Amino acid sequence: MFKKSRKDLQLDAFSNTSNHLNSTVAKEYLDPKSWHNQFREQIVMRIDESVFSVLFHDATGAPNSSIRVLMGMMIAKEAFGWSDSELFSNCKFNLVLRCALGLFNISDPVPAESTYYLFRKRVYEYQKQTGRDLTEEVFRHITSEQIKNFQVNGRAIRMDSKLISSNIAFYSRYEIVHHTLLAFLNTLNLDVLPALTSEDRQRLKEIREEKSSLTVYRSTKEEIYTKLQVVGMEIYRLLGLFSDNQTESFLLLKRVFNEQFKVTQEQKVELRPKEEITSSSVQSPHDPDSAYRNKGDQKVKGYNVNITETCSDDGLNLITNAQVDKANVADSTFVQSAIQATQELTNTRPEKVYADGAYQSPLNADFCEGIDMVYSGIQGSNPRFDLNLTSEGLIVIDKQTNQQYLAKKVKSQNKTNEERYSVKINDEYFYFAQTAIRSAIIRAQILNRPKEERRKRNNVEATIFQLSIPLVNRKSKYRGLFKQEMWVSCRCLWINLVRIMNFRAKNPGFLLNFLFFLNLNRLLYALGLEVSFWKYVLHPKYSFE
């Protein structure tokens, strides 16, 4: 049964923690500028628990533990990079963390470990069934309130991305197929399956006992190819025998088979050429959501994380959007949703977007009409030609000779209606599609911008660095897309909190006004008068509404 937590935190005269501390320590413990008090006020107390009511039955069952405390535990875990055991230990014995979670009394119970895990499991299963990410909704709700209260300016934003590896080993092609088959076989009791002959059971038993890493190490390419053919035939037979099976392990085996093998008209199983294996194919049966990407000298089997934040010269800047997708997803696909999310949180359509050249695309150009897209660079090597589309036509400047040429229109390719141009230089024809023309225009725009403007995007790299601090060798400790999203949301909430604390430290007048009306609001709440103190801040510079 769903039950909301009380907002008016109860203090016990005998077990109140601050009553058991000496005056010096108690002063630090109660200091409103301390991280734990701001963590509670800015994150824990802002959590909208009603979002999670869908996880519980309306009328039956015991009341749930405090959602605020459970979510606060999850955020604190990612903030400090703790393991689960470290988290539980700190929740029990770390007085500062308990205060951050709103557990002021020594006698206040901490949710049991089983309750914590059950809560995370319910959030995950709900996301899997409905596609609705409740932790991301918590991030948006908290951030929207912070943006409103601190008057964060959303007219300018910047964004950047980072590739992170999943917590999986790098498997060869044979290891991927073998481990996926093994995961399915481990769900079966081969001895009681009448459809299998004794020879079938013997072959599958050998597959179960085989160590694929040793097989790959000891075998030649030809031997591995032969083994893949044999295993492919076994999988094809199993898919036919268990066609009614709809378990996750069976569906994953079916996916891997279709990615790695093909069946001819003669019902023969053939190994697909490497060229037909896409980067979205299964990289490990332990994390089928991850994908492969080779970016420069970085080879990643995992995910692409995109961060968007506000970008004002003065005032507070906060992360407004965090997206996670497969590693092979291009950065340009994040632009539209990032701008929409920022607009929803700030109630302002961004006027400027700072990003690198990987974010530009024709589709984004149409969507971002009216927005000044400031690119710090553009992908690809420096071209030989400068292109300038004028009323006379396309002017082509050969940078090797400084000669100018007027290009001629030619037929479009691939049955498209896009205009193409060509120019003949020393008996050699050069062709220019709309992509090349667009890139040339953007390069010219970049060169014409002041260096200070082009460098504004760079600060978001510091945000990416802060996000990635818990990673070891760019590798996450989680598997699965949803767990990565949950981790990113929690980390972004912590980064925003640190920025708020730094902003308050630089603006003491704001902090005094905030604390005065915070205490006034608590008093009114205790008297049964619910009044939003945000409407009555004294200093006009920090008036919120």
GULUMDO-959903 format. One record per residue: residue in one letter; x, y, z of N, C-alpha, C in turn. Coordinates in steps of 0.2 Angstrom, whole numbers, plus 5000, padded with zeros to 4 digits. Example, Ala and Ser with C-alpha at 12.3 -4.5 7.8 and 13.67 -1.06 7.14 Angstrom:
// GULUMDO-959903
a506649725039506249785039506649845039;s506449895035506849955036506450005039;
END
This chain:
// GULUMDO-959903
m500449945000500050005000500450065000;f500350114996500750174995500550225001;k501050255004500950305009501450355008;k501250415008501750475008502150485015;s502750505014503150525020502850595023;r502950605029502750665032503350715031;k503150775029503550835027503850865034;d503450865039503650895045504050845049;l504750845049505150795052505050795059;q504950735063504850735070505450735074;l505550775079506150765083505950735090;d506350695092506250655099506650695104;a506450715109506750745115507350705117;f507250635117507850595120508250565115;s508050555109508550525104508750575098;n508550635099508750685094509550685094;t509850675088510550665088510950735090;s510650785088511050855090511050865098;n510550835101510550845109511150805112;h511450755108511950715111512650735109;l512750785105513350815103513550875107;n514250885108514450945111514251005107;s514351065110514151125107514451135100;t515151125100515551135094515251095088;v515251025090515050975085514350995083;a513851005088513151015086513051075081;k513551125082513451185078513651165071;e514151125070514351105063513751055060;y513451015065512950975063512351005060;l512151065064511551105062511751155057;d512351165055512551225050512151215044;p511651265042511251255036511751255030;k512351275030512751285024513151215023;s513051165028513451105027513051065022;w513451025018513150985013512550945014;h512650915020512050865022511350895023;n511450965026510750995027510551025020;q510951045016510751065009510551005005;f510850945006510650885002509950875004;r509750875010509050865013508550915010;e508750975010508251025008508251035001;q508751024997508751034990508550974986;i508650914989508550844985508050804989;v508150784995507750734998507050764999;m506950825002506350855003505950874997;r506350884991505950894985505750834981;i505850774983505650714979504850714980;d504550704974503850694974503750624974;e503450604980503350534981502750504977;s502350544976501750524972501850494965;v502450504962502650474956502650404957;f502850374963503050304964502450264966;s501850304967501250264969501050214964;v501250214958501050164953501450094955;l501950094959502250034961501949994966;f501450024969501149994975500349984974;h500049934978499349914977498949974981;d498349984979498050044981497750034988;a497549964990497249954996497549905000;t497949854998498149805001498949805002;g499149765007499949765008500149815014;a500749805017500949855022501149915019;p501149975023501350035020502050035018;n502250065013502950065010503450105015;s504050095015504550135018504550205015;s504850255018504950325015505250325008;i504850345003505150344996505750394996;r505650455000506150505000506850475003;v506750435008507350405011507750355006;l507250315003507550264998507850294992;m507550344989507850384984508450424986;g508450454992509050484995509650444995;m509450374997510050324998510350314991;m509950304986510150294979510650354977;i510350414978510750474976511450474979;a511450464986512050474990512550414988;k512250354986512750304984513150324978;e512750354973513150374967513550434968;a513350484973513650544974514350524977;f514450474981515050464984515450394981;g515050364976515350304973515450244978;w514950244982514950184987514750124984;s514950064987514650004986513949994990;d513549944989512949934992513149925000;s513649885001513849875009514049945012;e514449985008514650045011514050095012;l513550095008512950135008512550115015;f512450045015512050025021512350045028;s513050035028513450045034513450125036;n513450165031513450235032512750255034;c512250225031511550245033511350225041;k511750175043511650155050512050195055;f512650205053513150235058513450305057;n513250335050513550395049513050445050;l513150485056512650535058512450585053;v512950605049512950665044512450635039;l512550575036512150555031511450545033;r511350515039510650505042510350575042;c510650625044510350695044510250715037;a510650695032510550715025509850685023;l509750625025509150585023508550605027;g508550645032508050665036507950625042;l508450585044508350535050508750575056;f508350625059508650665064508750625071;n508350575072508450535078508850475078;i509150465083509550395083509150335082;s508550345085508050285084507650285078;d507750325073507450325067507650265063;p507250225061507450165057507650175050;v508150135048508350145041508050085037;p507850095031507450045027507949985027;a507649925027508049865027508349855020;e508849815020509249805013508749775008;s508349725010507849695006507349745003;t507149795007506749845005507049885000;y507649905001508049944996508049914989;y508249844989508349804983507649794980;l507149784984506449774981506149844978;f506349894981506149964978506449974971;r507149964971507449964964507249914959;k507049854961506749804957506149824954;r505749854958505049884956505149934951;v505549984952505650044948505950014941;y506349964941506649934935506049904931;e505749854934505249814931504649864928;y504449914932503949964929504249994923;q504850014923505150054917505150004911;k505349934913505349884907504649874904;q504149874908503449864906503149924902;t503249984905502950044902503350094899;g504050084899504550134896504550194900;r504250204906504250264910504850264915;d505250304915505850304919505650354925;l505550324931505350364937505850404940;t506450374940507050414942507250474938;e507150474932507250524927506650584929;e506050554930505550604932505750644939;v506050604943506250634950506750694948;f507250674944507750724942507450784939;r506950774934506650834931506250874936;h505850844941505450884946505950924950;i506450884953506850924957507250984954;t507450974948507851024944507351074942;s506751064940506251114939506151164945;e506151134951506051174956506651214958;q507251184957507851224958507951284953;i507751264947507751324942507351374943;k506751364946506251414947506451454953;n506751424959506851454965507551494964;f507951474960508651514959508651554953;q508051554949508051594943508551584938;v508651514937509151494932508951514925;n509451544921509251574914509351514909;g508851504905508951444900508951474893;r509151534892509151564885509751534882;a510251514885510851484882511051414885;i511151364881511351304884511951274880;r512251224883512851194880512751114881;m513051074877512951004878513650974875;d513750914878514250864876514150794878;s514450754875514350674876514950644879;k514850584881515450544883515250464882;l515750424880515650354879515850324885;i515450274888515650244894515550164892;s515950124895515950054894515450024899;s515149974897514749934902515149884906;n514949864911515349814916515349744913;i515649734907515649674904516349664901;a516549604900517149584897517149594889;f517649604886517749604879517749534876;y517149514873517049444871517249444863;s517549384861517549374854516949354851;r516849344845516249324841516049254844;y516549204845516349144847516149144854;e516449184858516249184865515549214866;i515349264862514649294862514149234861;v514249204856513849144854513749094859;h514349074861514449014866514149034873;h514249094875513949114882513249124882;t512949154876512249154875511949094875;l512149044871511948974871511948944878;l512548954882512548924889512048954893;a511949024893511449054897510749014896;f510549004890509948964889509948894891;l510448854890510548784892510448784900;n510748834903510748834910509948834913;t509548854909508848854911508448794910;l508748744907508448684905508748624909;n508348574910508548514912508548464907;l509148454904509248414898509048344899;d509048314905508948244906508248224905;v507748274906507048254906506748284899;l507048304894506848324888506748264883;p506148244882506048184877506248204870;a506248264868506448284861507148274859;l507548264864508348264863508548184863;t508948174859509248104858509848104863;s510148044864510748034868511248074865;e511348074859511848114855511848184856;d511148214856511048284857511248304864;r511048264869511248274876512048274877;q512348234874513048224874513448294871;r513148314866513448374862513348434867;l512748444869512548494873512948494880;k513048434883513448434889514148454888;e514448434882515148464880515148534879;i514548564877514548634876514548674883;r514148644887514048664894514748664898;e515148614897515748604900516348644897;e516248664891516748704887516948774890;k517548794891517748854892517948894886;s517448944884517548974877518149014877;s518449044882519049084882519649044880;l519648984883520248934882520148914875;t519548904872519448874865519748924861;v519548994862519849044857520549054858;y520849044864521549054864521948994861;r521648934861522048874859521948864851;s521448894848521248874842521448924836;t521448904830521648944824520948974822;k521049024817520449054814520049004811;e520348954807519948904804519548854809;e519948844814519548794819518948834822;i519048894824518548934827517948944822;y518148954815517548954810517148894810;t517548834811517148764810516748764817;k517048784823516648774829516048814829;l516048874826515548924825514948884821;q515148854816514648824811514348764815;v514648724819514348674823513948704828;v514148754832513748784837513048814834;g513148844828512648874824512048824823;m512248764821511848714819511448684825;e511748684831511448664837510948714839;i511148784839510648834841510048834836;y510148814830509548814825509048764827;r509348704829508948644831508548664837;l508948694842508548714848508048764848;l508148814843507648864842507048834839;g507048774835506548744832506148704838;l506548664842506248624847505848664853;f506148724854505848764859505548824857;s505248824851504948884848504348914852;d504048884856503548904861503848944867;n504448934868504848964874504849044873;q504649084877504749154877505149184883;t505549144886505949174891506449224888;e506749264893507249314890507849274887;s508049224890508649184888508549154881;f507949134880507749104873507749164868;l507449214870507349274865508049304863;l508449304868509149324867509549284862;l509449214864509849164859509549174852;k508949184851508649194845508949254841;r508949304845509249374842509949364840;v510349334844511049314843511149274837;f510749224836510749174830510649214824;n510149264824509949294818510449354816;e510849374821511349424820512049394817;q512149334820512749294818512749244813;f512149224811512049164806511449184802;k511449144796510849154791510749084789;v510149074787509849004785509749014777;t510048964774509948964766509248934765;q509148934758508448904756508548834757;e509148804757509248734758509248714765;q509048764769509048754777509648734780;k510248764777510848754779511048824783;v511348814789511548864793512248894791;e512348954789512948984787513149044792;l513749054793514049104797514049174793;r513749224796513749284792514449314791;p514549354786515249384785515249444790;k515849464793515949514798515649574795;e515649594789515349654786514649664788;e514249604789513549604790513349614797;i513849604801513749614809513749684810;t513149714813513149784814513349804821;s513549864823513749884829513249874835;s512549874833512049864837511949784840;s512349744837512249674839512449664846;v512249604849512449594856513149584857;q513449624862514149624863514249574869;s513749564873513849514878513149494881;p513049434882512349414884512149434891;h512649464895512549494901512349564901;d512449594895512149664894511949674887;p511349644885511149644878510949714875;d510949764880510749834878511349874875;s511949854877512549884875512749874868;a513049924865513249924858514049944857;y514249924851514949944850515050004846;r515650034848515850104844516550104844;n516850124838517550144838517650214836;k517750254841517850324840518550344841;g518950354835519650374836520050314838;d520350324844520750274847520350234853;q519750254853519350224859518850174856;k518850114859518450064857517950044863;v517350054862516850054868516350004866;k516149954871515549914871515149944877;g514649984875514350014881513850064878;y513850124881513350174880513650244879;n513150294876513350364875512950404879;v513250444883512950484888512950564886;n512350594885512350664883512150704889;i512550764890512350804896512250874893;t511650904895511450974893511451014899;e511651074899511651124905511551194902;t511351234907511251304905511951334905;c511951394902512551424900512551504901;s512451534907512451604907513051634910;d513251694909513851724911513851734919;d513251754921513251764928512651724931;g512651704937512051674940512251594940;l511751554942511851484943511651444936;n512151394935512051354929511951284932;l511351254929511251184931511151134925;i511251074926511151024921510351014921;t510151024914509451014913509150954910;n509650914907509450854903510050804903;a509950744904510450694904510150634900;q510450614894510150564890510650504890;v510450444890510850384889510550344883;d511050324879510850284873511350234871;k511250194867511850144865512450184862;a513050154863513650184861513650204853;n513350174849513350184842512850234840;v512450264844511950324843512350384842;a512250424836512550484835512350534840;d512850584841512750644845512150684843;s512050684836511550734833510850714835;t510750654837510050624839509850654846;f510350684849510150704856509850774856;v510050814851509950884851509150904852;q508750874848508050904848507750884855;s507850824858507550804864507850844870;a508550864869508850904874508550974875;i508451004869508151074869507451074871;q507051024869506351024872506351014879;a506750964882506750954889506951024893;t507451054890507751114894507151174893;q506851174888506251224887505751204892;e505551144893505051124898505251144905;l505851134907506051154914506151224915;t506351264910506551334911505951374909;n505451354905504951394902505251444897;t505851424894506151474890506451434884;r506251454878506651424872507351444871;p507851404871508551424871508651464864;e508951514865509151564860509851544857;k510251514861510951494859511051424861;v511451384857511651314859512351304857;y512751294862513451284861513651204861;a513951184855514051114855514651104850;d514851044849515351034844515051004837;g515451004832515250984826514850924825;a514950874830514550814829513850814830;y513550874833512850884834512550914828;q512850934823512550964817512250914812;s511650924810511350884805510850924801;p510650904795510050944792509450944796;l509250884799508650874803508650924809;n509250934812509250974817509251044815;a509551064809509451134807508751154806;d508351114803507651124803507351144809;f507451094814507151104821507351164824;c508051174824508351234827508251304824;e507851304819507751374816507551424821;g507951474821507851534825508251524831;i508651474832509151464837509851474834;d510251514838510951524836511351464838;m511551414833511951354835512651374834;v513051374840513751394840514151324840;y514451304835514851244835515551264836;s515951224840516651244841517051214836;g516851164832517251134827516751094823;i517051054818516651014814517050954812;q516650894812516950834810517350824804;g517850784803518150774797518750814796;s519150794791519850834790519650894786;n520150934786520151004783520050994775;p519551014772519450994765519951044760;r519951014754520451054749520051114747;f519451114747519051164743518651204748;d518551274747518051314751517551324746;l516951314749516251324745515851384747;n515651414742515251474744514651474739;l514051464742513451464738513151534737;t513151564731512951634730512351634725;s512151694723511551694718511751674711;e512451684710512751654704512751584703;g512851554709512951474709513451464714;l513751404714514151374719514851394717;i515251444721515951464720516351414723;v516851384720517351334722517951364722;i518351364728518951394729519451344730;d519951324726520451274727521051304732;k521051284738521551314742522251294741;q522351254736523051234734523351284729;t522851314725523051364720522751434721;n522251434725521851494726521451514720;q521351464716520951484710520251474711;q519751514708519051504709518751474703;y518251434704517851404699517151414700;l516751414695515951414696515751344694;a515451314699515251244698514651234694;k514551184691513951174687513451124691;k512851134690512351084693512351014688;v512350964692512350894689511750854692;k511650794689511050754691511150734698;s510650724702510650694708510750624708;q511050594714511150524714510650494719;n510650424718510150384723509450404723;k509250434717508550454716508250504721;t508750544723508550604727508450664723;n508150714726508050774723508550834725;e509050804729509650854731510050884726;e510150944726510550974720511350954721;r511650934716512350924716512750964711;y513350974713513751024708514450984707;s514751004701515350974699515751034696;v516451024697516951064694517451024691;k517751044685518251014682518951054683;i519451014686520051044687520651004685;n521051024679521550984677521350914674;d520750914671520450854668520150804673;e520150834679519850794685519150824687;y518650784688518050804690517950804698;f517750854701517550854708516850864709;y516550824714515750834715515650854722;f515150894722514950924729514250914730;a514050874735513350864737513150914742;q512550914744512250964749512650954756;t512850894758513150884764513850924764;a514250924759514850954758514751034759;i514251054755514051124755513851154762;r513451114765513251134772513851134777;s514251084776514851084781515351144779;a515451164773515851224771515551284774;i514851294774514551354777514651354784;i514551294788514651294795515351314797;r515851284793516551304794516751374794;a516451404789516551474788516151514794;q515651494796515251524802515751524808;i516051464809516451454815517051494815;l517351504809517951544809517751624810;n517151644808516951714809516751724816;r516651674820516451694827517051704832;p516951744837517551764841517751704845;k518351694847518651634850518251624857;e518151684861517751674867517151644866;e516751654861516151624860516151554858;r516751534854516851464853517051424859;r517351454863517651414869517051404875;k516551434874516051434879515751354880;r515851324875515651254876516051214880;n516751234881517251194884517051174891;n516651224895516551214902516151154903;v515751134898515351074899515751014899;e516351014897516850954898516950944905;a516951004909517150994916516550954919;t515950964917515350934919515350854918;i515650844912515750774910516250744914;f516750774916517250754920516950734927;q516550784930516250764936515850704936;l515450704931514950644930515350584930;s515950584927516350514926516850504932;i516850544937517350524942517350454945;p516750424946516650354949516950304944;l516950324937517150274933517850254933;v518050184932518650164932518850144925;n519350174922519550164915518850164910;r518550224912517950234908517350184908;k517350144913516950084913516450094919;s515850084918515350084923515350024927;k515050024933514949964937514249934936;y513849954931513249934930513149904923;r512649864922512449834916511749854914;g511549864908510949874906510749954905;l510349974900510250044899509950074904;f509450044908509050074913509450094919;k509950044921510350054926510850114925;q511050114919511450174917511150244918;e510450244915510050304916509950324923;m509850274927509750284934510350314938;w510950284936511550314938511750384936;v511550394930511750464927511250514930;s510650494931510150544935510350564942;c510550514945510850524952511450564952;r511950554948512550594948512350664946;c511950674941511750744939511450784945;l511050754949510750784955511250804960;w511750764961512350784965512750844962;i512850834956513250894953512850954953;n512250954952511851014953511851044960;l511850994965511851014972512451054974;v513051024971513651054973513651124970;r513451134964513351204961512951254965;i512351224967511951264972512351284978;m512751244981513051254987513651314986;n513951304980514451354978514151424977;f513551424974513251484972512951514979;r512751484983512551504990513151534994;a513651504993514251524997514551594994;k514451604988514651664985514151724985;n513551704988512951754988512651744995;p513051765000512751765007512151795009;g511951855005511351885006510751845004;f510851804999510351754997510251705002;l510751675005510751625010510351645016;l510451705018510151735024509351735023;n509251765017508451775015508151705015;f508551655012508251585011508151555018;l508651565022508551525029508051555033;f507951625033507451665037506751635035;f506651635028505951615026505851535026;l506451505026506351435027506051415034;n506351445039506151435046505451465047;l505351525044504651545044504151495041;n504251475036503851425032503751365037;r504251335040504151285045503751295050;l503851355053503351375059502651385057;l502551415051501851415048501551345047;y501951305044501751235043501551195049;a501951205055501851175061501151205064;l500951265062500351295065499751275060;g499951235055499351215051499251265045;l499751315044499651365039500151355033;e499951325028500451305022500551365018;v501051405018501251455014501951445011;s501951465004502551455001502951515002;f503551505006503951565007504351595001;w504351554996504751574990504451644987;k503851664989503451724986503651784990;y504051774996504151835000504951845002;v505351834997506051844998506151914998;l506551945003506652015003507052044998;h507652014996508052044991507752044984;p507652094981507352094974507752054969;k508452054970508852014965508751944966;y508451914971508351844972507651824973;s507151874971506451854971506351804965;f505951754967505951694963505351694959;e504851724960504251724956503951794954;
END
